[in-house]
Amino acid sequence: MMGWGMFWILLKIIVIGFIIYGLLLLILRPLEKKKDNSSILILEERLARGEIDEEEFRRKKQVLQQKE
């Protein structure tokens, strides 16, 4: 009888673990997509601060988009 009780407790722990894992995947996946565009966002910030001019911005942006 005690063996079945332990089985159900372990099963509940496993199910809760899968639920937590699934939720983490749902939360973290959109963040991964933002990382892909982070180089272009940095480039836009540099343009806004005046560190690079528009011509250099366009050139570097084109290079980054070709790598994708």
Secondary structure, 3 states (H helix, E strand, C coil): CHHHHHHHHHHHHHHHHHHHHHHHHHHHHHHHHHHHCHHHHHHHHHHHHCCCCHHHHHHHHHHHHHHC
